[in-house]
Amino acid sequence: MMADPVVVKFKKNSQTNENSIFCLKLNVPNQFINMKVLYPFLILHSFFFSGFGQSDVNRIDSLMKSLYQPTAPGAVIAIELHHNIIFKKGYGLADINSQRPVTADDNFNIGSLTKQFTAYALLDLCYTGKLSLNDSIGKFFKLPDPLSTIRISQLLSHSSGIPDHYNLTDTIKVKHATDKDVLTALQLADSLYFISGTHYRYSNTAYCLLGLLIEKLSGMTYPAFLQQQIFGPLGIRNATVFQINRHIPHRVTGYDLDKNGKFKRSDAGESIFFSTEADGGIYISMNNYMKWCEAIENGKLSKSKMIRYSWQGHTFVGTRQGLWYGCGWFIQQTNNKISPEIIYHTGFNGGFRTVVLMIPSQEYCISIFSNRSDIDPENLVSEINNILSVDDNSFIKSGPLESFIHSWPIFVPCKETRSFSTSFKKNLNAKDMVLN
């Protein structure tokens, strides 16, 4: 007797700020695909979702509610298993002033999750013969020695040693830095942190240059190229890249928690470097981001081999055996160095914190977007994985592996440099990450 898979979606609680979707995938004989016959069966099984019980769902919901209160900035979470969304829900506020609740259709700034899109776009150009990964950046832009000899592959995999643009930027003249301002700042550089290709060091500067390279080779703006090559083909609407005075629909506002326990706006207007594009400028909703995750998981993208290349470990990070950086992704590698065990990345820009973690062998993906910076989403992912009995191999947090935060003005003469957090200072002094 033939059986076809039937996917049934259950919606719980119609309140906007409690928007969640649970999915159940069943194998049902063809002659029983009739809702009158199927209904009692669904009622019996409606509290089990792809192997996870209702108690698991309740525990996750309770955990999220304990962290993201209805009257404070919030978060949206999505969990996917076997290409089905098994849990998706928004918590808290998208904006304090308007008291608008968070939904999965709201556009968050995703910080350094932007890098996975930049990497794919650059590899797409490589795939079409516009460049070689062995090309030097000096072939395309005038840069001082020894920066001009850095290879494109080294920029992608954080092994370039390129100096940070933050302390080279004229912050008196620049109020909202762009990728072009990064290129201008680098004209003042005269050395590398290390010989290119010999070490790992996370670099937002590198990805800003890659964004400019995408524009140069495609003849399009970075946002337009993403729209043409990624967003459009995947049916992603309203995703955009931050630019001054550009309208962003359903835009979420970022917040920090000050020492008095009050939320303080921490968005584009509050940081000089929030506005750089290719390293952390994308705004996208969770609903749309999951389209991207689904596409790269199941190979829907026409050039899926570019995704596979991104998921290979190219630069050994050095914190423990098996952790590498690919292209826009941290990779926990298997012994064969081909099949990744875990693929993940984080984002931190202004008051926004984001994280995505995938386990390809289990067809599992969890993503969290938050518009408050005081809650660690990586710890949250680990807690949720534990609830679901998902073996994440105790994935290594990437926070200490990033030598600086995307939007913070590092070592430049402005007031923000005087208020680094304790954890941030600790990250700066992480092994092999010390700023010279």
VOPAGU-2260 file (C-alpha; in pm, 1 decimal, decimal comma):
REM VOPAGU-2260
SITE   aa  ch    i         X         Y         Z
SITE  MET   A    0       0,0       0,0       0,0
SITE  MET   A    1     156,6     326,9    -114,6
SITE  ALA   A    2     202,5     606,7     137,6
SITE  ASP   A    3     263,9     972,4      65,5
SITE  PRO   A    4     405,5    1221,8     314,2
SITE  VAL   A    5     151,1    1468,2     444,4
SITE  VAL   A    6     269,2    1787,9     610,1
SITE  VAL   A    7      15,0    1950,0     838,1
SITE  LYS   A    8      80,1    2290,0     995,8
SITE  PHE   A    9     -67,3    2378,2    1332,6
SITE  LYS   A   10     -94,0    2741,2    1437,0
SITE  LYS   A   11    -102,2    2814,4    1809,1
SITE  ASN   A   12    -214,8    3140,3    1968,0
SITE  SER   A   13    -314,2    3398,4    1710,2
SITE  GLN   A   14    -175,6    3696,0    1905,6
SITE  THR   A   15      81,7    3876,0    1698,8
SITE  ASN   A   16     356,7    3848,6    1955,6
SITE  GLU   A   17     285,7    3479,7    2012,3
SITE  ASN   A   18     302,5    3377,9    1647,0
SITE  SER   A   19     423,3    3021,1    1634,0
SITE  ILE   A   20     397,6    2737,1    1388,0
SITE  PHE   A   21     436,4    2369,5    1456,5
SITE  CYS   A   22     458,8    2112,6    1177,7
SITE  LEU   A   23     383,3    1743,1    1174,6
SITE  LYS   A   24     495,0    1518,5     893,3
SITE  LEU   A   25     308,8    1189,4     859,8
SITE  ASN   A   26     315,8     898,8     620,2
SITE  VAL   A   27     -48,7     823,1     545,4
SITE  PRO   A   28    -186,6     564,8     298,9
SITE  ASN   A   29    -323,5     729,7     -15,1
SITE  GLN   A   30    -684,9     624,0      35,0
SITE  PHE   A   31    -685,4     786,6     379,3
SITE  ILE   A   32    -581,2    1130,2     257,7
SITE  ASN   A   33    -921,1    1260,7     353,5
SITE  MET   A   34    -952,5    1507,1     636,3
SITE  LYS   A   35   -1265,5    1342,1     777,4
SITE  VAL   A   36   -1075,1    1018,2     818,1
SITE  LEU   A   37    -746,0    1184,6     906,9
SITE  TYR   A   38    -881,4    1429,4    1166,8
SITE  PRO   A   39    -899,6    1187,8    1464,9
SITE  PHE   A   40    -550,7    1064,4    1377,0
SITE  LEU   A   41    -418,2    1420,6    1376,8
SITE  ILE   A   42    -577,8    1498,9    1711,3
SITE  LEU   A   43    -408,9    1193,4    1858,0
SITE  HIS   A   44     -69,1    1298,0    1724,8
SITE  SER   A   45     -94,2    1676,7    1726,4
SITE  PHE   A   46     136,6    1714,6    2027,4
SITE  PHE   A   47     432,0    1541,5    1864,0
SITE  PHE   A   48     638,6    1724,2    1609,4
SITE  SER   A   49     893,0    1537,4    1400,2
SITE  GLY   A   50     999,3    1329,6    1698,0
SITE  PHE   A   51     994,3    1610,7    1953,0
SITE  GLY   A   52     722,4    1597,2    2216,3
SITE  GLN   A   53     496,1    1875,6    2335,3
SITE  SER   A   54     690,0    1884,6    2660,9
SITE  ASP   A   55    1002,3    1980,8    2464,0
SITE  VAL   A   56     811,5    2255,1    2288,3
SITE  ASN   A   57     676,1    2384,0    2619,3
SITE  ARG   A   58    1023,5    2388,7    2773,2
SITE  ILE   A   59    1163,5    2587,8    2481,4
SITE  ASP   A   60     871,2    2829,4    2496,3
SITE  SER   A   61     914,7    2875,0    2871,4
SITE  LEU   A   62    1288,7    2932,2    2832,8
SITE  MET   A   63    1235,0    3199,2    2567,3
SITE  LYS   A   64     962,5    3370,7    2772,4
SITE  SER   A   65    1189,6    3380,5    3076,8
SITE  LEU   A   66    1451,8    3572,7    2879,3
SITE  TYR   A   67    1244,2    3788,0    2645,2
SITE  GLN   A   68     960,7    3959,5    2830,7
SITE  PRO   A   69     660,1    4111,2    2646,5
SITE  THR   A   70     751,9    4469,0    2748,0
SITE  ALA   A   71    1121,8    4454,0    2651,3
SITE  PRO   A   72    1316,6    4413,4    2325,4
SITE  GLY   A   73    1281,8    4059,5    2206,8
SITE  ALA   A   74    1374,1    3782,1    1967,5
SITE  VAL   A   75    1237,5    3546,0    1708,8
SITE  ILE   A   76    1339,0    3180,0    1690,5
SITE  ALA   A   77    1295,8    2914,7    1422,4
SITE  ILE   A   78    1386,6    2545,8    1441,9
SITE  GLU   A   79    1385,0    2327,2    1132,3
SITE  LEU   A   80    1412,0    1948,9    1113,0
SITE  HIS   A   81    1408,5    1739,9     793,3
SITE  HIS   A   82    1314,2    2053,9     597,0
SITE  ASN   A   83    1007,6    2124,1     811,5
SITE  ILE   A   84     969,5    2414,2    1055,0
SITE  ILE   A   85     890,5    2248,7    1386,5
SITE  PHE   A   86     895,7    2561,8    1600,9
SITE  LYS   A   87     880,2    2931,7    1516,7
SITE  LYS   A   88     781,3    3212,4    1748,2
SITE  GLY   A   89     838,4    3578,8    1828,5
SITE  TYR   A   90     887,0    3724,8    2176,7
SITE  GLY   A   91     906,2    4076,9    2312,9
SITE  LEU   A   92     906,9    4407,5    2126,1
SITE  ALA   A   93    1045,1    4506,1    1788,1
SITE  ASP   A   94    1048,7    4868,8    1897,2
SITE  ILE   A   95    1002,3    5011,8    2245,8
SITE  ASN   A   96     855,5    5345,2    2137,2
SITE  SER   A   97     580,1    5195,6    1925,3
SITE  GLN   A   98     536,8    4889,7    2149,9
SITE  ARG   A   99     518,1    4679,6    1832,6
SITE  PRO   A  100     558,6    4306,6    1907,4
SITE  VAL   A  101     821,1    4095,7    1730,6
SITE  THR   A  102     702,5    3867,8    1450,4
SITE  ALA   A  103     878,9    3636,3    1207,0
SITE  ASP   A  104     805,1    3888,9     929,3
SITE  ASP   A  105    1005,9    4167,0    1095,6
SITE  ASN   A  106    1340,8    4264,0     944,7
SITE  PHE   A  107    1633,7    4233,6    1185,5
SITE  ASN   A  108    1986,0    4344,9    1116,2
SITE  ILE   A  109    2167,7    4010,1    1113,6
SITE  GLY   A  110    2520,7    4144,6    1162,3
SITE  SER   A  111    2789,3    3902,2    1052,2
SITE  LEU   A  112    2540,9    3646,6     922,3
SITE  THR   A  113    2564,2    3883,9     625,6
SITE  LYS   A  114    2903,8    3730,0     549,2
SITE  GLN   A  115    2750,2    3402,5     426,7
SITE  PHE   A  116    2559,9    3598,9     161,0
SITE  THR   A  117    2869,4    3798,8      66,6
SITE  ALA   A  118    3075,4    3481,9      36,5
SITE  TYR   A  119    2816,3    3312,5    -185,3
SITE  ALA   A  120    2786,7    3620,9    -406,9
SITE  LEU   A  121    3165,2    3638,6    -449,8
SITE  LEU   A  122    3190,9    3266,6    -521,8
SITE  ASP   A  123    2911,2    3305,3    -774,1
SITE  LEU   A  124    3127,6    3552,8    -963,6
SITE  CYS   A  125    3417,4    3310,5    -939,0
SITE  TYR   A  126    3194,6    3033,9   -1075,7
SITE  THR   A  127    3113,3    3246,6   -1380,5
SITE  GLY   A  128    3480,5    3318,7   -1448,5
SITE  LYS   A  129    3494,0    3679,7   -1335,7
SITE  LEU   A  130    3786,6    3611,7   -1102,8
SITE  SER   A  131    4004,3    3342,2    -948,8
SITE  LEU   A  132    4027,1    3286,5    -575,5
SITE  ASN   A  133    4404,0    3297,7    -620,5
SITE  ASP   A  134    4385,3    3652,3    -757,1
SITE  SER   A  135    4533,0    3920,8    -534,5
SITE  ILE   A  136    4314,5    4207,6    -416,5
SITE  GLY   A  137    4572,5    4443,1    -565,3
SITE  LYS   A  138    4460,3    4329,4    -910,0
SITE  PHE   A  139    4131,6    4510,6    -855,1
SITE  PHE   A  140    4205,0    4793,6    -610,5
SITE  LYS   A  141    4498,8    5020,9    -551,7
SITE  LEU   A  142    4630,6    4931,6    -207,1
SITE  PRO   A  143    4965,4    4989,3     -38,8
SITE  ASP   A  144    5214,2    4706,0      -2,4
SITE  PRO   A  145    5191,5    4448,2     144,7
SITE  LEU   A  146    4808,7    4461,3     139,4
SITE  SER   A  147    4798,8    4443,7    -239,2
SITE  THR   A  148    4933,5    4085,7    -242,8
SITE  ILE   A  149    4653,8    3938,1     -27,1
SITE  ARG   A  150    4460,4    3668,1    -212,9
SITE  ILE   A  151    4083,0    3668,5    -245,0
SITE  SER   A  152    4069,1    3324,9     -82,1
SITE  GLN   A  153    4251,6    3463,2     222,1
SITE  LEU   A  154    4001,4    3748,3     259,6
SITE  LEU   A  155    3714,6    3496,7     246,5
SITE  SER   A  156    3862,4    3266,4     509,3
SITE  HIS   A  157    3999,1    3525,1     756,9
SITE  SER   A  158    4362,3    3438,1     695,7
SITE  SER   A  159    4463,7    3763,7     525,4
SITE  GLY   A  160    4620,5    3945,6     820,6
SITE  ILE   A  161    4474,7    4268,5     681,6
SITE  PRO   A  162    4472,0    4553,2     936,8
SITE  ASP   A  163    4139,0    4668,1    1077,8
SITE  HIS   A  164    3995,8    4980,6     921,1
SITE  TYR   A  165    3854,1    5115,6    1249,2
SITE  ASN   A  166    4162,7    5293,6    1378,5
SITE  LEU   A  167    4249,6    5415,2    1027,7
SITE  THR   A  168    3916,8    5586,0     960,5
SITE  ASP   A  169    3882,4    5963,3     991,8
SITE  THR   A  170    3588,0    5961,7    1231,2
SITE  ILE   A  171    3566,5    6340,9    1230,2
SITE  LYS   A  172    3472,4    6344,7     863,1
SITE  VAL   A  173    3294,8    6007,5     851,6
SITE  LYS   A  174    2966,9    5983,8    1042,4
SITE  HIS   A  175    2832,5    5665,3     884,4
SITE  ALA   A  176    3111,2    5451,1     741,1
SITE  THR   A  177    3052,5    5259,3     418,6
SITE  ASP   A  178    3258,0    4992,2     245,1
SITE  LYS   A  179    3411,7    5266,9      30,7
SITE  ASP   A  180    3526,5    5442,7     348,2
SITE  VAL   A  181    3697,5    5118,0     445,9
SITE  LEU   A  182    3894,5    5117,8     121,2
SITE  THR   A  183    3989,4    5482,6     178,5
SITE  ALA   A  184    4107,1    5407,3     532,3
SITE  LEU   A  185    4327,3    5121,8     414,2
SITE  GLN   A  186    4535,5    5362,2     207,7
SITE  LEU   A  187    4698,9    5457,6     538,9
SITE  ALA   A  188    4797,6    5099,5     624,9
SITE  ASP   A  189    5161,2    4997,1     591,7
SITE  SER   A  190    5174,6    4649,2     744,5
SITE  LEU   A  191    4984,2    4325,1     807,0
SITE  TYR   A  192    4912,4    4155,1    1139,4
SITE  PHE   A  193    5090,2    3847,6    1001,8
SITE  ILE   A  194    5201,3    3699,4     670,4
SITE  SER   A  195    4886,7    3627,3     471,9
SITE  GLY   A  196    4778,2    3264,9     480,1
SITE  THR   A  197    4968,1    3172,6     797,1
SITE  HIS   A  198    4711,2    3240,3    1072,6
SITE  TYR   A  199    4342,5    3295,0    1147,4
SITE  ARG   A  200    4217,4    3639,4    1245,0
SITE  TYR   A  201    3854,9    3742,2    1202,8
SITE  SER   A  202    3823,5    4048,2     979,3
SITE  ASN   A  203    3524,4    4265,0     898,7
SITE  THR   A  204    3758,8    4475,8     688,1
SITE  ALA   A  205    3819,1    4181,0     456,1
SITE  TYR   A  206    3449,0    4135,4     387,1
SITE  CYS   A  207    3398,9    4505,9     320,1
SITE  LEU   A  208    3660,6    4473,2      45,7
SITE  LEU   A  209    3483,9    4165,3     -90,1
SITE  GLY   A  210    3162,6    4366,7    -112,4
SITE  LEU   A  211    3340,0    4632,0    -317,3
SITE  LEU   A  212    3486,6    4359,1    -536,6
SITE  ILE   A  213    3137,9    4219,6    -601,7
SITE  GLU   A  214    3030,3    4565,3    -716,8
SITE  LYS   A  215    3335,7    4613,5    -936,2
SITE  LEU   A  216    3304,8    4277,6   -1113,4
SITE  SER   A  217    2926,9    4272,9   -1150,5
SITE  GLY   A  218    2874,8    4636,5   -1243,6
SITE  MET   A  219    2592,2    4643,5    -988,3
SITE  THR   A  220    2557,9    4770,4    -634,8
SITE  TYR   A  221    2605,1    4511,9    -362,7
SITE  PRO   A  222    2233,7    4521,5    -264,0
SITE  ALA   A  223    2124,4    4491,7    -628,1
SITE  PHE   A  224    2350,2    4191,1    -688,7
SITE  LEU   A  225    2213,9    4011,9    -383,1
SITE  GLN   A  226    1861,8    4082,7    -504,2
SITE  GLN   A  227    1932,5    3946,7    -850,9
SITE  GLN   A  228    2136,8    3639,8    -756,1
SITE  ILE   A  229    1994,8    3535,0    -418,5
SITE  PHE   A  230    1686,6    3713,1    -288,4
SITE  GLY   A  231    1489,0    3715,1    -611,0
SITE  PRO   A  232    1545,3    3349,6    -710,7
SITE  LEU   A  233    1453,4    3231,6    -359,0
SITE  GLY   A  234    1137,5    3440,1    -335,7
SITE  ILE   A  235    1279,8    3654,0     -57,3
SITE  ARG   A  236    1096,2    3985,3     -38,6
SITE  ASN   A  237    1171,5    4299,2     164,6
SITE  ALA   A  238    1524,3    4187,9     256,0
SITE  THR   A  239    1768,1    4471,9     206,0
SITE  VAL   A  240    2110,3    4610,3     292,0
SITE  PHE   A  241    2133,5    4907,1     524,2
SITE  GLN   A  242    2204,9    5239,0     358,2
SITE  ILE   A  243    2154,7    5588,6     498,7
SITE  ASN   A  244    1802,6    5716,1     429,5
SITE  ARG   A  245    1690,3    5385,2     274,5
SITE  HIS   A  246    1348,2    5274,0     393,8
SITE  ILE   A  247    1346,0    4930,1     553,6
SITE  PRO   A  248     995,0    4785,9     588,4
SITE  HIS   A  249     902,8    4617,1     917,6
SITE  ARG   A  250    1233,9    4737,6    1060,5
SITE  VAL   A  251    1336,7    4625,5    1408,4
SITE  THR   A  252    1529,1    4859,6    1642,3
SITE  GLY   A  253    1839,7    4744,3    1833,3
SITE  TYR   A  254    1895,7    4806,8    2207,1
SITE  ASP   A  255    2165,7    4779,6    2472,2
SITE  LEU   A  256    2097,1    4747,5    2843,6
SITE  ASP   A  257    2268,6    5026,8    3035,8
SITE  LYS   A  258    2419,2    5007,4    3384,5
SITE  ASN   A  259    2091,6    5129,6    3534,1
SITE  GLY   A  260    1900,0    4840,4    3385,1
SITE  LYS   A  261    1726,4    5052,5    3121,3
SITE  PHE   A  262    1721,4    4981,4    2750,1
SITE  LYS   A  263    1910,2    5231,0    2540,5
SITE  ARG   A  264    1872,1    5253,4    2164,5
SITE  SER   A  265    2178,0    5105,6    1990,7
SITE  ASP   A  266    2114,4    5124,4    1619,8
SITE  ALA   A  267    2258,5    5283,5    1306,8
SITE  GLY   A  268    2236,4    5634,4    1446,7
SITE  GLU   A  269    2439,5    5542,9    1751,9
SITE  SER   A  270    2743,9    5384,7    1584,5
SITE  ILE   A  271    2983,5    5501,8    1317,0
SITE  PHE   A  272    3049,1    5156,4    1175,2
SITE  PHE   A  273    2700,8    5006,7    1187,4
SITE  SER   A  274    2652,2    5110,8     824,9
SITE  THR   A  275    2927,6    4913,5     649,9
SITE  GLU   A  276    2752,3    4677,8     413,4
SITE  ALA   A  277    2908,9    4348,6     309,4
SITE  ASP   A  278    3036,8    4252,5     653,7
SITE  GLY   A  279    2711,6    4303,9     844,6
SITE  GLY   A  280    2454,8    4523,0     672,3
SITE  ILE   A  281    2169,9    4289,6     575,7
SITE  TYR   A  282    1820,4    4329,3     718,6
SITE  ILE   A  283    1603,9    4020,0     674,0
SITE  SER   A  284    1308,6    3852,9     847,0
SITE  MET   A  285    1324,3    3508,0    1001,3
SITE  ASN   A  286    1064,8    3383,6     752,9
SITE  ASN   A  287    1286,7    3492,7     465,1
SITE  TYR   A  288    1609,4    3378,7     626,8
SITE  MET   A  289    1469,5    3028,1     661,0
SITE  LYS   A  290    1415,8    3024,3     283,4
SITE  TRP   A  291    1789,8    3084,1     248,7
SITE  CYS   A  292    1874,3    2813,1     502,1
SITE  GLU   A  293    1645,0    2565,6     330,5
SITE  ALA   A  294    1798,1    2646,0      -7,9
SITE  ILE   A  295    2155,7    2592,6     103,7
SITE  GLU   A  296    2064,8    2275,7     293,5
SITE  ASN   A  297    1883,5    2099,8      11,8
SITE  GLY   A  298    2081,2    2233,9    -285,3
SITE  LYS   A  299    1803,1    2445,4    -438,4
SITE  LEU   A  300    2055,7    2709,7    -538,8
SITE  SER   A  301    2176,5    2644,8    -892,4
SITE  LYS   A  302    2539,4    2670,9    -789,2
SITE  SER   A  303    2517,0    2462,8    -475,3
SITE  LYS   A  304    2879,9    2356,2    -509,4
SITE  MET   A  305    2964,7    2709,3    -402,3
SITE  ILE   A  306    2781,8    2641,4     -76,8
SITE  ARG   A  307    2976,4    2319,0     -31,7
SITE  TYR   A  308    3299,6    2509,5     -84,7
SITE  SER   A  309    3186,0    2761,6     178,1
SITE  TRP   A  310    3127,1    2473,2     418,8
SITE  GLN   A  311    3479,3    2333,9     385,5
SITE  GLY   A  312    3734,4    2433,6     646,7
SITE  HIS   A  313    3990,5    2660,4     482,1
SITE  THR   A  314    4157,1    2827,1     782,9
SITE  PHE   A  315    4228,4    2641,3    1105,4
SITE  VAL   A  316    4103,7    2857,7    1389,6
SITE  GLY   A  317    4333,0    2712,3    1652,1
SITE  THR   A  318    4112,5    2679,8    1959,6
SITE  ARG   A  319    4084,5    2305,8    1935,9
SITE  GLN   A  320    4117,5    2032,0    1677,6
SITE  GLY   A  321    3837,0    2033,8    1426,6
SITE  LEU   A  322    3734,1    2401,8    1425,8
SITE  TRP   A  323    3788,9    2589,5    1101,7
SITE  TYR   A  324    3662,1    2889,9     915,0
SITE  GLY   A  325    3516,0    2829,5     570,9
SITE  CYS   A  326    3370,4    3118,0     370,8
SITE  GLY   A  327    3121,1    3306,8     582,6
SITE  TRP   A  328    3080,8    3012,2     822,7
SITE  PHE   A  329    3252,5    2854,7    1119,4
SITE  ILE   A  330    3299,8    2485,2    1055,0
SITE  GLN   A  331    3337,2    2200,7    1300,0
SITE  GLN   A  332    3497,2    1946,7    1074,5
SITE  THR   A  333    3493,1    1568,7    1065,6
SITE  ASN   A  334    3818,2    1377,9    1047,5
SITE  ASN   A  335    3798,6    1353,4     669,4
SITE  LYS   A  336    3799,9    1735,5     647,2
SITE  ILE   A  337    3528,8    1721,0     379,7
SITE  SER   A  338    3197,1    1658,4     552,6
SITE  PRO   A  339    3114,4    1927,1     812,6
SITE  GLU   A  340    2963,6    1817,4    1143,1
SITE  ILE   A  341    2833,0    2159,4    1239,3
SITE  ILE   A  342    2808,2    2483,8    1044,1
SITE  TYR   A  343    2732,1    2802,0    1233,8
SITE  HIS   A  344    2787,0    3174,3    1264,3
SITE  THR   A  345    2690,7    3463,9    1483,7
SITE  GLY   A  346    2616,8    3829,3    1428,2
SITE  PHE   A  347    2665,5    4128,9    1656,4
SITE  ASN   A  348    2586,2    4479,0    1533,2
SITE  GLY   A  349    2470,5    4758,6    1759,6
SITE  GLY   A  350    2194,6    4612,9    1976,5
SITE  PHE   A  351    2137,8    4315,7    1747,0
SITE  ARG   A  352    2257,4    3961,4    1820,0
SITE  THR   A  353    2196,7    3669,7    1587,2
SITE  VAL   A  354    2301,7    3307,4    1554,9
SITE  VAL   A  355    2241,7    3017,4    1317,9
SITE  LEU   A  356    2355,2    2657,8    1366,7
SITE  MET   A  357    2312,8    2370,1    1122,2
SITE  ILE   A  358    2385,7    1999,0    1153,4
SITE  PRO   A  359    2364,6    1875,3     792,8
SITE  SER   A  360    2370,3    1503,2     876,4
SITE  GLN   A  361    2060,4    1550,1    1094,5
SITE  GLU   A  362    1893,4    1804,2     863,0
SITE  TYR   A  363    1866,5    2028,0    1166,8
SITE  CYS   A  364    1880,5    2407,4    1177,3
SITE  ILE   A  365    1816,9    2657,0    1456,8
SITE  SER   A  366    1825,0    3035,4    1419,2
SITE  ILE   A  367    1769,1    3317,0    1666,7
SITE  PHE   A  368    1747,7    3689,2    1585,8
SITE  SER   A  369    1743,1    3930,2    1880,7
SITE  ASN   A  370    1730,0    4308,7    1911,3
SITE  ARG   A  371    1889,6    4328,1    2255,4
SITE  SER   A  372    2260,5    4273,9    2315,7
SITE  ASP   A  373    2255,6    4159,8    2679,1
SITE  ILE   A  374    2142,4    3800,3    2615,3
SITE  ASP   A  375    2384,1    3550,4    2461,3
SITE  PRO   A  376    2203,1    3361,0    2181,8
SITE  GLU   A  377    2482,5    3103,6    2152,8
SITE  ASN   A  378    2425,6    2987,9    2508,0
SITE  LEU   A  379    2055,4    2981,2    2429,9
SITE  VAL   A  380    2111,8    2757,5    2127,2
SITE  SER   A  381    2309,5    2515,3    2342,0
SITE  GLU   A  382    2030,8    2505,1    2601,6
SITE  ILE   A  383    1768,1    2437,4    2337,3
SITE  ASN   A  384    1978,8    2167,9    2174,1
SITE  ASN   A  385    2004,6    2004,0    2514,1
SITE  ILE   A  386    1626,3    2016,3    2558,5
SITE  LEU   A  387    1578,9    1850,3    2219,8
SITE  SER   A  388    1859,6    1596,9    2282,7
SITE  VAL   A  389    2035,9    1727,6    1973,9
SITE  ASP   A  390    2403,4    1635,0    1981,9
SITE  ASP   A  391    2579,6    1954,6    1880,6
SITE  ASN   A  392    2924,0    1824,1    1974,0
SITE  SER   A  393    2943,1    2105,0    2232,7
SITE  PHE   A  394    2986,7    2355,8    1952,0
SITE  ILE   A  395    3253,0    2615,3    2014,0
SITE  LYS   A  396    3119,8    2963,7    2066,7
SITE  SER   A  397    3241,2    3200,1    1800,3
SITE  GLY   A  398    3223,3    3515,5    2012,7
SITE  PRO   A  399    3578,9    3489,2    2146,9
SITE  LEU   A  400    3695,0    3396,2    1796,7
SITE  GLU   A  401    3588,6    3728,4    1649,4
SITE  SER   A  402    3859,7    3981,0    1726,1
SITE  PHE   A  403    3610,3    4267,8    1742,9
SITE  ILE   A  404    3243,6    4347,6    1712,3
SITE  HIS   A  405    3119,7    4463,8    1372,8
SITE  SER   A  406    2965,6    4796,0    1464,0
SITE  TRP   A  407    3184,8    4917,0    1747,3
SITE  PRO   A  408    3438,5    5192,6    1669,5
SITE  ILE   A  409    3763,8    5026,8    1767,8
SITE  PHE   A  410    4054,5    5242,4    1877,4
SITE  VAL   A  411    3930,4    5559,2    1713,7
SITE  PRO   A  412    3916,2    5900,7    1882,6
SITE  CYS   A  413    3549,6    5909,3    1980,4
SITE  LYS   A  414    3357,1    5864,6    2302,2
SITE  GLU   A  415    3236,1    5508,6    2228,0
SITE  THR   A  416    3588,6    5370,2    2267,6
SITE  ARG   A  417    3584,4    5441,8    2640,0
SITE  SER   A  418    3304,9    5199,9    2725,0
SITE  PHE   A  419    3408,8    4849,2    2622,5
SITE  SER   A  420    3238,2    4571,3    2816,6
SITE  THR   A  421    3438,3    4325,1    3027,0
SITE  SER   A  422    3352,3    4035,9    2794,6
SITE  PHE   A  423    3457,6    4241,8    2493,7
SITE  LYS   A  424    3795,9    4320,8    2646,9
SITE  LYS   A  425    3838,4    3950,2    2720,5
SITE  ASN   A  426    3760,5    3866,6    2357,7
SITE  LEU   A  427    4019,5    4115,6    2237,0
SITE  ASN   A  428    4281,3    3935,4    2443,9
SITE  ALA   A  429    4183,5    3586,3    2325,9
SITE  LYS   A  430    4469,3    3368,4    2207,6
SITE  ASP   A  431    4600,3    3471,8    1863,7
SITE  MET   A  432    4345,1    3754,6    1848,2
SITE  VAL   A  433    4532,7    4035,9    2022,5
SITE  LEU   A  434    4514,1    4359,8    1829,1
SITE  ASN   A  435    4861,4    4481,5    1749,1
